[in-house]
Amino acid sequence: MDTRIQFRVDEETKRLAQLMTESQGRTLSDACRELTVGLAEEQRKSMTHDLWLTEQINAAFDKFDSGKANFIEHNEAKTQMEARKMKIRNRDRA
């Protein structure tokens, strides 16, 4: 079911917005609808990412709690990361 959104702006803002949308071959309602749909899509993406991140964090804690976590010393982690970065850089140059 569709719903209606109402908001207020001053007359000059409305007039200028209508001129802009008309020059693009659409209505002000179309532009407001597109903006609203775009905002909703951005929120969906954000919520999906937040859910994914929460799952990753919970999986890491589960791994830690089960004793299956593998800890790497800071210097070793830096060395491994530099090797990965170099591999990516070299792949991009190929």
Backbone as CSV, one residue per row, in Angstrom:
resi,resn,N_x,N_y,N_z,CA_x,CA_y,CA_z,C_x,C_y,C_z
1,MET,0.841,-1.181,0.000,0.000,0.000,0.000,0.884,1.241,0.000
2,ASP,0.581,2.160,-0.853,1.343,3.410,-0.910,0.919,4.329,0.228
3,THR,1.832,5.175,0.617,1.546,6.143,1.668,1.868,7.539,1.142
4,ARG,1.350,8.523,1.795,1.539,9.906,1.367,2.473,10.609,2.348
5,ILE,3.396,11.386,1.800,4.315,12.179,2.612,4.043,13.646,2.313
6,GLN,3.899,14.437,3.342,3.702,15.875,3.157,4.746,16.622,3.974
7,PHE,5.232,17.711,3.397,6.128,18.591,4.133,5.970,19.992,3.578
8,ARG,6.456,20.945,4.319,6.278,22.341,3.931,7.615,22.981,3.577
9,VAL,7.586,23.796,2.524,8.704,24.650,2.141,8.109,25.986,1.711
10,ASP,8.947,26.997,1.654,8.426,28.298,1.247,8.121,28.290,-0.262
11,GLU,7.301,29.231,-0.695,6.826,29.286,-2.086,7.969,29.395,-3.090
12,GLU,8.979,30.196,-2.776,10.096,30.381,-3.699,10.874,29.077,-3.898
13,THR,11.083,28.351,-2.823,11.768,27.062,-2.922,10.963,26.099,-3.788
14,LYS,9.675,26.064,-3.569,8.806,25.188,-4.362,8.845,25.587,-5.835
15,ARG,8.753,26.875,-6.109,8.751,27.365,-7.488,10.048,26.988,-8.210
16,LEU,11.173,27.215,-7.543,12.462,26.894,-8.154,12.634,25.384,-8.361
17,ALA,12.188,24.616,-7.396,12.276,23.162,-7.523,11.403,22.669,-8.672
18,GLN,10.216,23.231,-8.816,9.336,22.842,-9.918,9.963,23.201,-11.263
19,LEU,10.571,24.385,-11.350,11.237,24.773,-12.592,12.347,23.790,-12.952
20,MET,13.115,23.390,-11.954,14.209,22.457,-12.194,13.682,21.110,-12.663
21,THR,12.700,20.572,-11.959,12.189,19.248,-12.338,11.488,19.290,-13.696
22,GLU,10.784,20.364,-13.985,10.128,20.488,-15.294,11.161,20.538,-16.415
23,SER,12.301,21.177,-16.162,13.350,21.244,-17.185,13.963,19.864,-17.436
24,GLN,13.760,18.951,-16.489,14.259,17.584,-16.622,13.176,16.624,-17.108
25,GLY,11.998,17.184,-17.400,10.907,16.362,-17.912,10.222,15.504,-16.865
26,ARG,10.222,15.952,-15.644,9.547,15.213,-14.584,8.871,16.191,-13.641
27,THR,8.119,15.658,-12.702,7.403,16.508,-11.757,8.172,16.593,-10.444
28,LEU,7.783,17.553,-9.630,8.383,17.682,-8.304,8.057,16.448,-7.471
29,SER,6.852,15.923,-7.624,6.483,14.691,-6.916,7.393,13.535,-7.330
30,ASP,7.681,13.438,-8.640,8.588,12.394,-9.122,9.953,12.518,-8.451
31,ALA,10.468,13.740,-8.403,11.794,13.972,-7.811,11.797,13.622,-6.324
32,CYS,10.748,14.018,-5.610,10.658,13.708,-4.180,10.545,12.196,-3.973
33,ARG,9.770,11.532,-4.824,9.627,10.075,-4.735,10.974,9.392,-4.973
34,GLU,11.709,9.835,-6.017,13.012,9.252,-6.319,13.986,9.450,-5.164
35,LEU,13.970,10.634,-4.573,14.836,10.902,-3.428,14.483,9.974,-2.267
36,THR,13.198,9.829,-1.981,12.755,8.985,-0.877,13.127,7.525,-1.110
37,VAL,12.926,7.050,-2.329,13.288,5.664,-2.664,14.799,5.480,-2.538
38,GLY,15.570,6.452,-2.993,17.027,6.381,-2.876,17.488,6.355,-1.425
39,LEU,16.878,7.179,-0.595,17.220,7.187,0.834,16.897,5.845,1.480
40,ALA,15.759,5.279,1.113,15.372,3.982,1.664,16.362,2.903,1.232
41,GLU,16.817,2.943,-0.014,17.784,1.966,-0.502,19.112,2.102,0.235
42,GLU,19.550,3.320,0.475,20.774,3.539,1.249,20.635,2.954,2.653
43,GLN,19.466,3.137,3.257,19.229,2.596,4.604,19.232,1.077,4.572
44,ARG,18.629,0.476,3.526,18.648,-0.984,3.405,20.087,-1.498,3.325
45,LYS,20.901,-0.836,2.519,22.305,-1.243,2.388,23.033,-1.121,3.723
46,SER,22.786,-0.044,4.428,23.423,0.170,5.726,23.006,-0.912,6.715
47,MET,21.723,-1.237,6.729,21.225,-2.257,7.645,21.787,-3.636,7.281
48,THR,21.890,-3.919,5.997,22.452,-5.186,5.546,23.909,-5.290,5.968
49,HIS,24.661,-4.205,5.804,26.060,-4.201,6.214,26.180,-4.372,7.719
50,ASP,25.348,-3.671,8.473,25.391,-3.794,9.933,25.108,-5.230,10.368
51,LEU,24.149,-5.883,9.710,23.832,-7.274,10.030,25.024,-8.173,9.713
52,TRP,25.624,-7.979,8.542,26.800,-8.763,8.161,27.926,-8.570,9.179
53,LEU,28.189,-7.319,9.549,29.262,-7.030,10.498,28.996,-7.690,11.850
54,THR,27.756,-7.627,12.319,27.387,-8.270,13.581,27.620,-9.771,13.509
55,GLU,27.262,-10.381,12.372,27.490,-11.819,12.198,28.980,-12.152,12.230
56,GLN,29.796,-11.320,11.592,31.242,-11.550,11.582,31.832,-11.436,12.983
57,ILE,31.383,-10.455,13.726,31.876,-10.261,15.094,31.453,-11.431,15.977
58,ASN,30.200,-11.841,15.850,29.723,-12.977,16.648,30.482,-14.255,16.294
59,ALA,30.774,-14.453,15.018,31.538,-15.631,14.597,32.947,-15.601,15.193
60,ALA,33.548,-14.410,15.230,34.888,-14.285,15.813,34.859,-14.605,17.305
61,PHE,33.843,-14.117,18.008,33.747,-14.417,19.443,33.459,-15.897,19.667
62,ASP,32.635,-16.504,18.815,32.369,-17.938,18.928,33.657,-18.739,18.742
63,LYS,34.449,-18.323,17.772,35.726,-18.995,17.515,36.650,-18.840,18.726
64,PHE,36.690,-17.655,19.296,37.503,-17.417,20.484,37.013,-18.265,21.653
65,ASP,35.698,-18.259,21.876,35.123,-19.009,23.003,35.359,-20.509,22.874
66,SER,35.408,-21.018,21.642,35.611,-22.457,21.443,37.083,-22.843,21.476
67,GLY,37.971,-21.844,21.598,39.398,-22.115,21.660,40.034,-22.343,20.299
68,LYS,39.333,-22.027,19.239,39.850,-22.244,17.886,40.481,-20.997,17.281
69,ALA,40.553,-19.949,18.055,41.128,-18.695,17.548,42.638,-18.830,17.416
70,ASN,43.194,-18.224,16.384,44.634,-18.253,16.139,45.144,-16.821,16.229
71,PHE,45.911,-16.531,17.256,46.409,-15.181,17.457,47.768,-15.011,16.793
72,ILE,47.970,-13.850,16.190,49.218,-13.539,15.499,49.824,-12.315,16.170
73,GLU,51.106,-12.369,16.438,51.809,-11.233,17.035,51.740,-10.027,16.093
74,HIS,51.803,-8.856,16.665,51.661,-7.616,15.907,52.640,-7.534,14.737
75,ASN,53.913,-7.774,14.996,54.919,-7.659,13.935,54.679,-8.667,12.817
76,GLU,54.254,-9.879,13.170,53.951,-10.894,12.157,52.732,-10.477,11.335
77,ALA,51.735,-9.904,11.998,50.539,-9.427,11.287,50.919,-8.316,10.309
78,LYS,51.787,-7.405,10.735,52.246,-6.335,9.843,52.977,-6.913,8.637
79,THR,53.825,-7.895,8.864,54.577,-8.525,7.786,53.633,-9.207,6.801
80,GLN,52.665,-9.950,7.321,51.696,-10.624,6.454,50.879,-9.616,5.647
81,MET,50.481,-8.523,6.286,49.679,-7.504,5.601,50.489,-6.832,4.497
82,GLU,51.735,-6.532,4.760,52.585,-5.928,3.731,52.757,-6.869,2.548
83,ALA,52.902,-8.163,2.815,53.025,-9.146,1.733,51.755,-9.187,0.899
84,ARG,50.602,-9.134,1.553,49.317,-9.129,0.821,49.182,-7.871,-0.028
85,LYS,49.551,-6.730,0.548,49.478,-5.470,-0.195,50.383,-5.510,-1.425
86,MET,51.593,-6.030,-1.252,52.545,-6.108,-2.357,51.997,-7.016,-3.458
87,LYS,51.390,-8.123,-3.069,50.808,-9.048,-4.036,49.707,-8.355,-4.845
88,ILE,48.874,-7.587,-4.177,47.804,-6.843,-4.859,48.392,-5.794,-5.783
89,ARG,49.372,-5.047,-5.307,50.000,-4.016,-6.141,50.626,-4.629,-7.391
90,ASN,51.299,-5.755,-7.219,51.928,-6.425,-8.356,50.893,-6.962,-9.338
91,ARG,49.760,-7.437,-8.820,48.691,-7.938,-9.680,48.073,-6.797,-10.492
92,ASP,47.939,-5.624,-9.878,47.375,-4.461,-10.575,48.284,-3.981,-11.698
93,ARG,49.571,-4.199,-11.555,50.529,-3.734,-12.569,50.607,-4.698,-13.750
94,ALA,50.187,-5.918,-13.531,50.300,-6.947,-14.591,49.264,-6.759,-15.678
